Amino acid sequence: MNRKVAVFTGTRAEYGLLYWLMKEIQDSAKLELQVIVSAMHLSPEFGDTWKLIQQDGFVIDAKVEMLLSSDTSVGVVKSMGLGTIGFADALERLRPDVLVVLGDRFEALAIVQAALIMRIPVAHLHGGEITEGAYDDAIRHGITKMSNLHFVAAAPYAQRVIQMGENPSTVFNVGAIGLDHLLRSPFLSIDELSDSLGFALRAPYMLVTYHAATGSEEEPSASFEGLLTALDKFPDHQIILTYPNADNGGRAIIPLLETFARRQPGRVLAIPSLGFKRYLSVLKFAAAVVGNSSSGIIEAPAFDVPTVNIGVRQLGRLAAKSVIHCEPDAAAIEQALARALSPDFLDCCSNTINPYGQGNAAGAIVEVLESHTGIFQKHFYDTPSQ
């Protein structure tokens, strides 16, 4: 009998990273794919992106409503509670042999804690990383301790997972799974993007995504207003603005970006979700990626596109030389943008070495999922003393 592998996704960006892994599981002769969808995917406010999953040919085996309209810390905690209840029912019905989760969001924590109590093994992607500017950092490490298999994106992250007491035999450095798109996904041209977006896109333009820095004192609205002020110093560049995640403090950003777009309809497009195919195509031709999304750290360097990473949200991640870090104020962002768009820096980006690998992660993960059995029992691994 095929092993049942349930893949969980709660956000548009996460699904884009998981796409090729889901395809590989779907095509495996030894595995049966189950898909559990929740959180932002089911929200009209964030684009009803569950529909894109179905359009891509996947059957959604469980939809778990959990996201409240509130983005306060209390609202997020209540959403986690609702999610845990729904995930318990979904996991009891589906009874997967292993649950696959990616990253560090509160939705993932909710389903992993349910799986732990229900003795369902967890395979975790992108563990061992550090993002000191968000509470996601603690969530990521917590998920690591509740997981049984670990698929990390770089050698230092593998070492960190082992340092946390995970047995080296369960830790696999496969690289960043989102980079599989470089080898396997077709990209849209600028003309095709214009038709798809209903927006006359032209070069040069910047791709902008800013999320609330939930683990710091960085005030989302003030930082985002500084970003918008800086962007207006570059009037020759169009702006593609994607919505923030459903983190506490994030919804305050949405009316600011919508107002910014309305004031400059020919220059600025604000969109809840591009979907991963359009997102990567927009990224491919962008003059720069701006904000504090992990895509600017992990995916953008693979396209030789410069990144302006704002504030502390991604603090601690490995970063290529094409990434410029700056403070979350207008003057610092403007200075960083000017550097990123300069001919000298663009030349520097043309031979970037991405620390997150070159793709082919999905196939490596499926090989492990096909071969590993009896993976529930765990023992703390003490690293050898020096």
C-alpha positions as CSV (number, residue, x, y, z in Angstrom):
1,M,0.0,0.0,0.0
2,N,1.3,3.5,-0.9
3,R,2.3,5.7,2.0
4,K,-0.1,8.6,2.4
5,V,1.8,12.0,2.5
6,A,-0.3,15.0,3.5
7,V,1.1,18.4,2.4
8,F,-0.1,21.4,4.4
9,T,-0.3,24.9,2.9
10,G,-1.8,28.1,4.4
11,T,-0.4,30.9,2.2
12,R,0.1,31.7,-1.4
13,A,3.9,32.0,-1.1
14,E,4.2,28.7,0.7
15,Y,2.2,26.9,-1.9
16,G,4.4,28.3,-4.6
17,L,7.4,26.8,-2.9
18,L,5.7,23.4,-2.4
19,Y,4.3,23.1,-5.9
20,W,7.0,20.8,-7.5
21,L,7.2,18.7,-4.3
22,M,3.4,18.1,-4.6
23,K,3.8,17.2,-8.2
24,E,6.6,14.7,-7.4
25,I,4.5,13.1,-4.6
26,Q,1.5,13.0,-7.0
27,D,3.6,11.2,-9.6
28,S,5.3,8.8,-7.2
29,A,4.5,5.1,-7.5
30,K,5.0,4.7,-3.8
31,L,3.3,7.7,-2.3
32,E,-0.3,9.0,-2.2
33,L,-0.7,12.8,-2.1
34,Q,-3.2,14.4,0.3
35,V,-3.6,18.2,0.4
36,I,-4.7,20.2,3.4
37,V,-5.5,23.8,2.8
38,S,-6.2,26.5,5.4
39,A,-5.8,30.1,6.5
40,M,-5.1,32.8,3.9
41,H,-5.9,30.4,1.0
42,L,-9.6,30.4,2.1
43,S,-9.9,34.2,2.6
44,P,-11.4,36.4,-0.1
45,E,-9.4,39.3,1.4
46,F,-6.2,37.5,0.3
47,G,-7.4,36.3,-3.1
48,D,-9.2,33.0,-2.5
49,T,-6.0,31.3,-3.6
50,W,-7.3,27.8,-2.9
51,K,-8.8,28.0,-6.4
52,L,-5.3,28.3,-7.9
53,I,-4.4,25.0,-6.2
54,Q,-7.3,23.2,-7.8
55,Q,-6.6,24.9,-11.2
56,D,-3.1,23.4,-11.0
57,G,-4.6,19.9,-10.9
58,F,-4.5,19.1,-7.2
59,V,-7.4,17.6,-5.3
60,I,-7.9,19.4,-2.0
61,D,-8.6,16.7,0.6
62,A,-9.4,19.0,3.5
63,K,-10.2,22.8,3.9
64,V,-9.8,24.1,7.4
65,E,-11.2,27.5,8.1
66,M,-9.2,29.3,10.9
67,L,-8.4,32.9,9.9
68,L,-10.3,35.6,11.9
69,S,-10.6,39.1,10.4
70,S,-8.6,40.5,13.4
71,D,-4.9,40.8,13.0
72,T,-4.2,41.5,16.7
73,S,-2.0,39.1,18.7
74,V,-5.2,37.9,20.4
75,G,-6.8,37.3,17.0
76,V,-3.9,35.3,15.8
77,V,-3.9,33.1,18.9
78,K,-7.6,32.5,18.5
79,S,-7.1,31.6,14.8
80,M,-4.5,29.1,15.9
81,G,-7.0,27.6,18.3
82,L,-9.7,27.3,15.6
83,G,-7.1,25.8,13.3
84,T,-6.0,23.2,15.9
85,I,-9.6,22.0,16.3
86,G,-10.1,21.8,12.5
87,F,-6.8,20.1,11.9
88,A,-7.5,17.4,14.5
89,D,-10.7,16.5,12.6
90,A,-8.9,16.6,9.2
91,L,-5.9,14.5,10.4
92,E,-8.2,12.0,12.0
93,R,-10.2,11.5,8.8
94,L,-7.2,11.4,6.4
95,R,-4.8,9.5,8.7
96,P,-1.6,10.3,6.7
97,D,1.6,8.3,7.3
98,V,3.5,11.6,7.3
99,L,2.6,15.3,7.3
100,V,4.8,17.8,5.3
101,V,5.0,21.4,6.5
102,L,7.2,24.2,5.3
103,G,8.7,27.1,7.3
104,D,7.6,28.9,10.4
105,R,4.1,30.4,10.3
106,F,1.5,30.2,13.1
107,E,-0.8,28.0,10.8
108,A,2.0,25.4,10.5
109,L,2.5,25.4,14.3
110,A,-1.2,24.7,14.8
111,I,-1.3,21.7,12.6
112,V,2.1,20.3,13.8
113,Q,1.1,20.4,17.4
114,A,-2.1,18.4,16.5
115,A,0.0,15.9,14.5
116,L,2.4,15.5,17.5
117,I,-0.3,14.5,19.9
118,M,-2.0,12.3,17.3
119,R,1.4,10.5,16.6
120,I,1.6,11.5,13.0
121,P,5.2,11.9,11.9
122,V,6.1,15.4,10.5
123,A,8.6,16.2,7.7
124,H,9.7,19.8,8.1
125,L,11.2,22.0,5.3
126,H,13.4,25.1,5.9
127,G,14.3,24.4,9.5
128,G,17.4,25.6,11.2
129,E,17.1,29.2,9.8
130,I,17.1,32.4,11.8
131,T,14.8,35.4,11.3
132,E,15.3,37.4,14.4
133,G,12.7,40.1,13.5
134,A,9.7,37.9,13.7
135,Y,8.2,35.4,16.1
136,D,8.3,33.0,13.2
137,D,11.9,32.3,14.4
138,A,10.7,30.6,17.6
139,I,7.9,28.9,15.7
140,R,10.4,27.4,13.2
141,H,12.6,26.0,16.0
142,G,9.5,24.7,17.8
143,I,8.4,22.8,14.7
144,T,11.9,21.3,14.4
145,K,11.6,19.8,17.8
146,M,8.2,18.3,16.9
147,S,9.3,17.0,13.5
148,N,10.8,13.6,12.5
149,L,12.4,14.4,9.2
150,H,14.2,17.7,8.3
151,F,14.9,19.0,4.8
152,V,17.1,22.1,5.2
153,A,18.2,24.7,2.6
154,A,21.9,25.0,3.4
155,A,24.7,23.3,5.3
156,P,24.8,25.8,8.3
157,Y,21.0,25.1,8.8
158,A,21.6,21.4,8.8
159,Q,24.2,21.8,11.5
160,R,21.9,24.0,13.5
161,V,19.1,21.4,13.4
162,I,21.6,18.8,14.6
163,Q,22.7,21.2,17.3
164,M,19.1,21.3,18.5
165,G,19.3,17.6,19.3
166,E,18.0,16.1,16.0
167,N,19.8,12.9,14.8
168,P,22.0,13.6,11.7
169,S,20.4,10.6,10.0
170,T,17.1,12.5,9.8
171,V,18.6,15.8,8.5
172,F,18.9,16.3,4.7
173,N,20.5,19.3,3.0
174,V,18.4,19.6,-0.2
175,G,18.7,23.3,-0.8
176,A,15.7,25.7,-1.1
177,I,12.8,24.0,-2.7
178,G,11.5,27.2,-4.3
179,L,14.6,27.1,-6.6
180,D,13.2,24.0,-8.4
181,H,11.1,26.5,-10.4
182,L,14.4,27.7,-12.1
183,L,14.8,24.4,-13.8
184,R,11.2,23.3,-14.2
185,S,8.7,26.2,-14.6
186,P,8.0,28.2,-17.7
187,F,8.0,32.0,-17.3
188,L,5.7,34.6,-18.7
189,S,7.1,37.4,-20.9
190,I,6.4,41.0,-19.9
191,D,3.8,41.3,-22.6
192,E,2.1,38.1,-21.3
193,L,2.3,39.5,-17.7
194,S,0.6,42.7,-18.9
195,D,-2.3,40.8,-20.4
196,S,-2.6,38.6,-17.3
197,L,-2.5,41.5,-14.9
198,G,-4.6,43.9,-16.9
199,F,-1.8,46.4,-16.3
200,A,0.6,47.8,-18.9
201,L,3.8,46.5,-17.4
202,R,7.1,47.8,-18.7
203,A,10.7,47.9,-17.7
204,P,12.0,49.2,-15.4
205,Y,9.8,48.2,-12.5
206,M,10.3,47.1,-8.8
207,L,8.5,44.2,-7.1
208,V,7.6,45.2,-3.5
209,T,6.4,43.0,-0.6
210,Y,6.4,44.2,3.0
211,H,5.2,42.1,6.0
212,A,4.8,43.1,9.6
213,A,8.0,42.4,11.6
214,T,6.2,40.5,14.4
215,G,9.2,39.9,16.7
216,S,10.4,43.5,16.9
217,E,9.4,47.1,17.8
218,E,9.4,47.9,14.1
219,E,6.0,49.6,13.6
220,P,4.5,48.2,10.3
221,S,2.6,51.3,9.2
222,A,5.4,53.8,9.9
223,S,8.0,51.6,8.2
224,F,5.7,51.0,5.2
225,E,5.0,54.7,4.8
226,G,8.8,55.3,4.7
227,L,9.0,52.7,2.0
228,L,6.4,54.4,-0.1
229,T,8.1,57.7,0.3
230,A,11.3,56.2,-0.9
231,L,9.7,54.6,-3.9
232,D,8.4,57.9,-5.1
233,K,12.0,59.1,-5.4
234,F,12.2,56.8,-8.4
235,P,9.3,57.9,-10.6
236,D,10.6,56.2,-13.7
237,H,10.1,52.8,-12.2
238,Q,6.7,51.1,-12.1
239,I,5.8,49.4,-8.8
240,I,4.1,46.0,-8.3
241,L,2.9,45.8,-4.7
242,T,1.7,42.5,-3.3
243,Y,-0.3,42.3,-0.1
244,P,1.3,41.4,3.3
245,N,0.7,38.1,5.1
246,A,-2.1,37.8,7.7
247,D,0.2,38.5,10.6
248,N,-0.7,40.7,13.5
249,G,-0.2,44.3,12.4
250,G,-0.2,43.3,8.7
251,R,-3.7,44.4,7.8
252,A,-2.9,48.1,8.6
253,I,-0.6,48.0,5.6
254,I,-3.3,47.1,3.1
255,P,-5.2,50.5,3.0
256,L,-1.8,52.3,2.6
257,L,-0.8,50.3,-0.4
258,E,-4.3,50.5,-1.9
259,T,-4.3,54.3,-1.6
260,F,-0.8,54.5,-3.0
261,A,-1.9,52.5,-6.1
262,R,-5.1,54.5,-6.6
263,R,-3.1,57.8,-6.7
264,Q,-0.8,56.5,-9.5
265,P,-2.9,54.0,-11.6
266,G,-0.5,53.9,-14.5
267,R,2.6,53.4,-12.3
268,V,1.5,51.3,-9.4
269,L,-0.3,48.0,-9.3
270,A,-1.5,46.6,-5.9
271,I,-2.6,43.0,-6.0
272,P,-3.5,40.6,-3.2
273,S,-1.8,37.6,-4.8
274,L,0.2,37.1,-8.0
275,G,0.3,33.4,-7.7
276,F,3.7,31.8,-7.8
277,K,3.9,31.5,-11.6
278,R,3.3,35.2,-12.2
279,Y,5.3,36.1,-9.1
280,L,8.4,34.4,-10.3
281,S,7.9,35.8,-13.8
282,V,7.5,39.4,-12.4
283,L,10.6,38.7,-10.3
284,K,12.7,37.5,-13.3
285,F,12.3,40.9,-15.1
286,A,12.3,43.2,-12.1
287,A,14.9,45.9,-11.6
288,A,14.9,45.1,-7.9
289,V,13.0,43.2,-5.2
290,V,12.1,45.5,-2.3
291,G,10.7,44.8,1.2
292,N,11.2,42.1,3.7
293,S,10.0,38.9,2.1
294,S,12.1,35.7,2.2
295,S,11.8,35.6,-1.6
296,G,14.2,38.5,-1.8
297,I,16.7,36.5,0.2
298,I,16.2,33.1,-1.3
299,E,14.8,33.3,-4.8
300,A,15.8,36.8,-6.1
301,P,19.6,36.0,-6.1
302,A,19.0,33.0,-8.4
303,F,17.7,35.5,-11.0
304,D,20.6,37.9,-10.5
305,V,18.1,40.5,-9.4
306,P,19.2,42.9,-6.6
307,T,17.3,42.9,-3.3
308,V,16.7,45.8,-0.9
309,N,15.9,44.0,2.4
310,I,14.2,46.4,4.9
311,G,14.4,46.2,8.7
312,V,14.9,43.2,10.9
313,R,12.3,40.6,9.8
314,Q,14.9,38.5,7.8
315,L,17.8,39.3,10.2
316,G,20.0,36.2,10.6
317,R,19.3,34.5,7.2
318,L,22.2,33.6,4.9
319,A,22.2,36.3,2.2
320,A,24.0,36.5,-1.2
321,K,26.0,39.6,-2.1
322,S,23.1,40.8,-4.3
323,V,21.1,41.6,-1.1
324,I,21.4,45.1,0.5
325,H,20.1,45.5,4.1
326,C,18.8,48.8,5.3
327,E,17.0,50.4,8.2
328,P,13.2,50.8,7.9
329,D,13.1,54.6,7.2
330,A,12.6,56.6,4.1
331,A,16.2,58.0,3.8
332,A,17.9,54.6,4.3
333,I,15.6,52.9,1.9
334,E,16.1,55.6,-0.8
335,Q,19.9,55.2,-0.4
336,A,19.7,51.4,-0.6
337,L,17.5,51.6,-3.7
338,A,19.9,54.0,-5.4
339,R,22.7,51.6,-4.8
340,A,20.7,48.6,-5.9
341,L,19.8,50.2,-9.2
342,S,23.3,51.5,-10.0
343,P,25.2,50.0,-12.9
344,D,28.1,48.9,-10.7
345,F,25.9,47.0,-8.3
346,L,23.9,45.4,-11.2
347,D,27.2,44.2,-12.6
348,C,28.0,42.7,-9.2
349,C,24.7,40.8,-9.2
350,S,25.4,39.2,-12.6
351,N,27.6,36.5,-11.1
352,T,25.8,36.0,-7.8
353,I,26.4,32.7,-6.0
354,N,23.1,31.7,-4.2
355,P,23.8,30.0,-0.9
356,Y,20.5,28.1,-1.2
357,G,21.4,25.8,-4.0
358,Q,20.4,25.4,-7.6
359,G,17.1,23.4,-7.5
360,N,16.2,19.7,-7.6
361,A,15.1,19.7,-4.0
362,A,11.7,18.1,-4.7
363,G,13.1,14.9,-6.1
364,A,15.6,14.5,-3.2
365,I,12.8,14.9,-0.7
366,V,10.5,12.4,-2.4
367,E,13.4,9.8,-2.4
368,V,13.6,10.1,1.4
369,L,9.8,10.0,1.9
370,E,9.6,6.8,-0.2
371,S,12.3,5.1,1.8
372,H,12.0,6.2,5.4
373,T,9.6,4.1,7.6
374,G,9.0,3.9,11.3
375,I,10.0,7.5,11.8
376,F,7.9,8.5,14.8
377,Q,10.2,7.5,17.6
378,K,12.7,10.2,18.5
379,H,15.7,10.4,20.8
380,F,17.6,13.6,21.7
381,Y,20.9,13.5,19.8
382,D,23.8,14.9,21.9
383,T,26.4,16.4,19.6
384,P,29.9,15.0,20.3
385,S,32.0,17.2,22.6
386,Q,34.9,19.0,21.0
